[in-house]
Amino acid sequence: MGDALGMYLIRRAREEDLDTLLKLAKMVHFINLPADKDIIADKIRRSQRSFRAAATGEPASFDDSGLGLGRHAPLFMFVIADAVTGNALGTSSIIARMGGPGNPNIALELSRRELFSVDLQTGMTHIIGRLVLDESGPTEIGGLILGPSYRNHPDKIGKQLSLVRFHYMGLHREQFADRVLAEMMGPITPDGQNSFWEYFGRRFINLTYYEADKFCQYSREFMISLLPKEDIYLTLLPPEARALLAKVGPETLPARRMLENLGFRYPGRVDPFDGGPHLEARTAEIELVRNTRRAEFGGACAENEARGRAFVSVESDRGEFRCVYAPFVERGDTILIPPGHAELLEIDRGERIGFTPVETGERKTLRESGATAESAKAATSGRKRVGS
């Protein structure tokens, strides 16, 4: 292929990634991978148990000693590493089931209400917000963070980190819900503030945006207790706050477009903190999930033989997960990839692999779209685990 990409290994997060992940978490405002060493370490441990349980087919079990919300749900943290140095460059994650009975996801559902005066022969259309508590426990994608020097990288490292999650969902469909949720981050000012929070949320919750976002790592009860349950006429907000409803910032716009190209849709719900849109899709209707299958590794091929690219992965019964985005050749029931990629996977001919072909349209998306879909709000905190 003439459009060769660099080689990167996507794997599960490890203890030795802790310092790098902490540095990444400090680089972006209010990410749901908080800049807290203990919380990140706990997430890595929980992720390792989740990968191991998925590989063996046994249910993952978590005690009450974990930190943060969602600590009872399987969490899968991916890291993309440079093939030469082994250094972690970024991370993304999946929460298998976010929330549930007694622990709802929280959103504002938007609708329009038309009022008309017969005497005046005039009317008004209002935007109404109503608090929605969702206990259905959807799968949530998030936690996509890249170091600044790797954003907008020609190899589209962020896209690889984002799409590998659908590859993994396809391999372990039973681990995940029938609906996938992505909470997109609303526009944030350079100093990390958000006008929607200042004019809406802070009228009911007397915390700064930073304080409220941080507290969501541990509890969302305060949101349920303090935000009004009645219809809220958002028309009362200043224009600059209303303008943020269901909008994303420029860094998140490529991610939104990518997810929409994959079949995600906006269901009319926004985040009550920053007004960012919630996107969702039926898991079975996501093409990358649907096209994922198990195959046999047929050995090495020359890169110029390949006519496409695919996610190719290998797992051990201990939960080790290694994946590459590689050129491939399909011969019968076997898949061949270049020797360098095979070395990264540490596989031999005849081994079982996970395989997700990426068609021409998706390959163009991978190479030409922007990179850091969720880099502003991504993965696994109490409030937002996606940026998407």
Salt bridges, closest charged atoms under 4 A:
ASP3 OD2 - ARG363 NE 3.94
ASP3 OD2 - ARG367 NE 3.86
GLU16 OE2 - ARG14 NH1 3.91
ASP17 OD2 - ARG11 NH1 2.79
ASP19 OD1 - LYS37 NZ 3.55
ASP42 OD1 - ARG45 NH2 3.92
ASP64 OD1 - HIS72 NE2 3.20
GLU109 OE2 - ARG269 NE 3.26
ASP134 OD2 - ARG179 NH2 2.80
GLU140 OE1 - ARG385 NE 2.78
ASP155 OD2 - HIS153 ND1 3.94
GLU174 OE2 - HIS172 ND1 3.86
ASP178 OD1 - ARG173 NH2 2.84
GLU198 OE1 - ARG202 NH1 3.45
ASP213 OD1 - ARG383 NH2 2.52
ASP231 OD2 - ARG113 NH2 2.67
ASP231 OD1 - ARG130 NE 2.65
GLU260 OE2 - ARG256 NE 3.04
ASP271 OD2 - ARG383 NH1 2.52
ASP271 OD1 - LYS384 NZ 3.93
ASP274 OD2 - LYS377 NZ 2.73
ASP274 OD1 - LYS384 NZ 3.27
GLU280 OE1 - ARG179 NH1 3.03
GLU303 OE2 - ARG309 NH2 3.71
GLU305 OE1 - ARG331 NH2 2.99
GLU315 OE1 - HIS172 NE2 2.80
GLU315 OE2 - ARG294 NH1 3.18
GLU320 OE2 - ARG12 NH2 3.02
GLU330 OE2 - ARG293 NH2 2.40
GLU346 OE2 - ARG322 NH2 3.43
GLU374 OE2 - ARG165 NH2 2.57
